[in-house]
Structures are given as structure tokens and as C-alpha cells.
């Protein structure tokens, strides 16, 4: 009789644990959802500045000049998988820049120069404080910056025919370190702000969706 009672108790305990495991199969030990998607925008000042410096050096050598320079902000999409206090994932970033080039000896721009930066940044983060709706964390990323440079003539002038469909492609190591970041929201939706340095710039803000 006692043996049957013990077996019955063990079966009930096992059933309860199984149900709890099913209910929490997609969550951390803390009860948070594991999967997180992010949409963000960064100032992109680092990429913009490096592009300006590189173009400035080239222009100084060739004797050309630039005007109507424009640089967009860096728009990003990211994913995180949470394991207790740690998160791993990746960020994708896009930034576009353009300018008009006046070649040496000319008085007006004859070429339009466009550059597209595509960042791929595997990322790791650590949450060092969480209470209520507020979460503080930091992170670091190392990846690659893919750059496509396109030059097209502004007119059908014969001397610029050779510039048509001129495309250059390059790749370099990219990084981002955000020692200070804060997310405000529940375990479903929230907003975040990150401060640091690297290829994304000095400040990033966006929305976070967890499930």
C-alpha cells in the first residue's frame, strides 16, 4: 500500500513538472521570452566621418572637389537569443552616402558618387541589472563592413563615358562596443537606448519585440 502511494506521488510530481516545463519551454529561468527582434536607428557618425576623411584624401591627391554631400543615419535590424543574463545574436545595418564631384580643371560637378555601407555584426550582451520595467545591459560586436561605391556621370559628356557603371566593392572589419544601454518595457515590447562607440556611431535607439 505504501509502495503504491509512493509511486502515485512520484507520478503526480512528474506530471506537474512536465506541465511546468511545457509552459516555460520558450522562456528563461527568469520568465522572460527568449527570442527578441529589434528595429533601430543610429547616428552613423563614425562611418560618415571615415567616408569623408577617405574621400578628402582621394580628392587631395586627384585635385578634385566635392559638393552636396549627404549621409543618412544608420538603420538597423537585429535578433537576440536570451540565456538568463546573456544574449547572443546579430545586427544588420544600412547607411547610404552621396556627393557630387568636380574634377580637377572643371568648374562644375560632373560625377555623382554614391556609397552604400552594409554592416553584419555578430553580437553578445550581458544584463547586469533588471527591476520592473527597467533593464540595464552592455554589449560588444565584431563583424564586417561591406561597401559598394558607385560613380555615374551627371551628363552624357563623352569624356565621362568611361565613368558609367563604375562600381567598387570593398570589405573591412567592423566593431561596436556599447558599455551603457537601457531598455524600458515588459517581456513583450519595449524601447531601448544604447551609448558607445564603433561603426554604428555613438548613440542607437529603437524598439524591441520579444516572444
C-alpha positions as CSV (number, residue, x, y, z in Angstrom):
1,X,0.0,0.0,0.0
2,X,2.8,2.4,0.9
3,X,4.7,1.4,-2.2
4,X,1.6,2.3,-4.4
5,X,1.2,5.6,-2.6
6,X,4.8,6.5,-3.2
7,X,4.6,5.5,-6.9
8,X,1.4,7.6,-7.3
9,X,3.0,10.6,-5.6
10,X,6.1,10.3,-7.9
11,X,3.8,10.1,-11.0
12,X,1.9,13.2,-9.9
13,X,5.1,15.1,-9.3
14,X,6.5,14.1,-12.6
15,X,3.2,15.2,-14.4
16,X,3.3,18.6,-12.6
17,X,7.0,19.1,-13.6
18,X,6.2,18.1,-17.2
19,X,3.3,20.6,-17.5
20,X,5.5,23.4,-16.0
21,X,8.3,22.6,-18.4
22,X,5.8,22.8,-21.3
23,X,4.5,26.2,-20.1
24,X,8.1,27.6,-19.7
25,X,9.7,25.9,-22.7
26,X,10.2,29.2,-24.6
27,X,11.3,31.3,-21.6
28,X,14.3,31.9,-19.4
29,X,14.5,30.9,-15.8
30,X,13.5,34.5,-15.0
31,X,10.3,34.0,-17.0
32,X,11.3,36.3,-19.9
33,X,10.8,35.4,-23.6
34,X,13.9,34.1,-25.2
35,X,13.6,35.5,-28.7
36,X,13.9,39.2,-29.4
37,X,13.8,41.3,-32.6
38,X,14.9,44.9,-32.8
39,X,14.4,47.8,-35.1
40,X,16.9,50.7,-34.6
41,X,18.4,53.8,-35.9
42,X,22.0,55.0,-35.1
43,X,23.7,58.3,-35.7
44,X,26.3,56.7,-38.0
45,X,28.8,59.4,-37.3
46,X,31.8,57.0,-37.4
47,X,31.0,55.7,-40.9
48,X,30.1,59.1,-42.1
49,X,33.3,60.6,-40.8
50,X,35.5,57.8,-42.1
51,X,33.9,58.2,-45.5
52,X,34.5,62.0,-45.5
53,X,38.2,61.5,-44.5
54,X,38.8,58.9,-47.1
55,X,37.1,60.9,-49.9
56,X,39.0,64.0,-48.7
57,X,42.4,62.2,-49.0
58,X,41.4,61.0,-52.5
59,X,40.3,64.4,-53.6
60,X,43.5,66.0,-52.3
61,X,45.6,63.6,-54.4
62,X,43.5,64.0,-57.6
63,X,42.8,67.7,-57.1
64,X,39.0,67.2,-57.2
65,X,36.3,68.8,-55.1
66,X,33.0,67.6,-53.6
67,X,29.7,69.3,-53.0
68,X,26.2,68.4,-51.9
69,X,27.5,65.7,-49.6
70,X,24.7,63.8,-47.8
71,X,24.9,60.9,-45.3
72,X,21.9,59.1,-44.0
73,X,21.5,57.7,-40.5
74,X,22.3,54.0,-40.0
75,X,19.1,51.9,-40.0
76,X,19.4,48.5,-38.3
77,X,17.6,45.2,-37.7
78,X,18.7,42.8,-35.0
79,X,18.0,39.5,-33.4
80,X,18.8,38.2,-29.9
81,X,18.5,34.8,-28.2
82,X,18.5,35.1,-24.4
83,X,20.1,32.7,-22.0
84,X,19.4,34.1,-18.5
85,X,21.6,37.2,-18.2
86,X,23.3,36.6,-21.6
87,X,22.1,37.4,-25.1
88,X,23.6,36.4,-28.4
89,X,22.6,37.4,-31.9
90,X,23.5,39.7,-34.7
91,X,22.8,43.2,-36.1
92,X,22.4,44.3,-39.7
93,X,22.9,47.9,-40.6
94,X,22.5,50.1,-43.7
95,X,23.9,53.6,-44.3
96,X,24.0,55.5,-47.6
97,X,26.1,58.5,-48.6
98,X,26.3,60.6,-51.8
99,X,28.1,63.6,-53.1
100,X,28.9,65.4,-56.4
101,X,32.5,65.5,-57.7
102,X,34.1,68.3,-59.6
103,X,37.2,67.0,-61.3
104,X,40.5,68.9,-61.5
105,X,40.3,71.6,-64.1
106,X,36.5,71.7,-64.2
107,X,34.2,74.4,-62.9
108,X,31.0,72.3,-62.3
109,X,30.3,68.8,-60.9
110,X,30.5,66.1,-63.5
111,X,30.2,62.9,-61.4
112,X,27.8,61.6,-58.8
113,X,29.4,59.4,-56.2
114,X,27.2,57.0,-54.1
115,X,28.3,54.7,-51.3
116,X,26.3,52.0,-49.5
117,X,27.6,50.5,-46.3
118,X,26.1,47.2,-45.1
119,X,27.1,46.1,-41.6
120,X,27.0,42.5,-40.4
121,X,27.7,42.4,-36.6
122,X,27.5,39.2,-34.5
123,X,26.7,40.5,-31.0
124,X,26.9,39.4,-27.4
125,X,25.2,41.2,-24.5
126,X,25.1,40.9,-20.7
127,X,22.3,42.2,-18.5
128,X,23.7,43.5,-15.2
129,X,20.5,45.0,-13.7
130,X,16.8,44.4,-14.1
131,X,14.0,45.5,-11.9
132,X,10.4,46.0,-13.0
133,X,10.3,47.6,-16.5
134,X,13.9,48.8,-16.4
135,X,16.8,46.8,-17.7
136,X,20.5,47.8,-17.9
137,X,22.9,46.0,-20.1
138,X,26.1,46.2,-22.2
139,X,27.3,44.6,-25.4
140,X,30.0,44.2,-27.9
141,X,30.0,43.3,-31.6
142,X,32.7,42.3,-34.2
143,X,31.9,41.7,-37.8
144,X,32.3,43.1,-41.3
145,X,31.5,46.3,-43.2
146,X,30.7,45.8,-46.8
147,X,30.9,48.9,-49.0
148,X,29.7,49.4,-52.5
149,X,30.9,52.6,-54.2
150,X,29.2,53.7,-57.5
151,X,30.2,56.6,-59.7
152,X,28.0,57.9,-62.6
153,X,28.3,60.9,-64.8
154,X,25.9,63.8,-64.3
155,X,25.8,64.4,-68.1
156,X,26.2,62.5,-71.4
157,X,29.5,64.3,-72.0
158,X,31.9,62.0,-73.9
159,X,34.8,62.5,-71.6
160,X,32.7,61.0,-68.8
161,X,31.5,57.9,-70.8
162,X,34.2,55.8,-69.1
163,X,32.7,56.6,-65.7
164,X,29.4,54.8,-66.5
165,X,28.7,51.7,-64.4
166,X,31.8,52.1,-62.4
167,X,31.4,50.1,-59.2
168,X,33.9,49.3,-56.5
169,X,33.4,46.8,-53.7
170,X,35.4,46.5,-50.5
171,X,35.2,44.8,-47.1
172,X,36.7,45.6,-43.8
173,X,36.5,44.6,-40.1
174,X,33.8,46.4,-38.2
175,X,33.0,46.6,-34.5
176,X,30.7,48.2,-31.9
177,X,31.1,48.5,-28.1
178,X,28.1,49.7,-26.1
179,X,29.0,49.7,-22.3
180,X,25.9,51.5,-21.3
181,X,22.4,50.6,-22.6
182,X,18.9,50.7,-21.1
183,X,15.7,49.0,-22.1
184,X,12.3,50.1,-20.7
185,X,9.3,47.8,-21.3
186,X,7.7,44.5,-20.4
187,X,8.5,41.0,-21.6
188,X,6.8,41.7,-24.9
189,X,7.5,45.2,-26.2
190,X,9.9,48.0,-25.1
191,X,12.2,50.7,-26.2
192,X,15.9,50.9,-25.8
193,X,18.8,53.4,-26.0
194,X,22.5,52.4,-26.3
195,X,25.6,54.6,-25.9
196,X,29.0,53.6,-27.0
197,X,31.5,53.8,-29.9
198,X,32.2,51.9,-33.2
199,X,30.9,51.6,-36.7
200,X,27.3,52.3,-35.7
201,X,28.2,55.5,-34.0
202,X,27.8,56.9,-30.5
203,X,24.0,56.5,-30.0
204,X,21.4,54.0,-31.0
205,X,17.7,54.0,-30.2
206,X,14.9,51.6,-31.2
207,X,12.1,49.3,-30.3
208,X,12.3,45.7,-29.0
209,X,9.8,42.9,-29.5
210,X,10.1,39.7,-27.5
211,X,8.3,36.4,-27.8
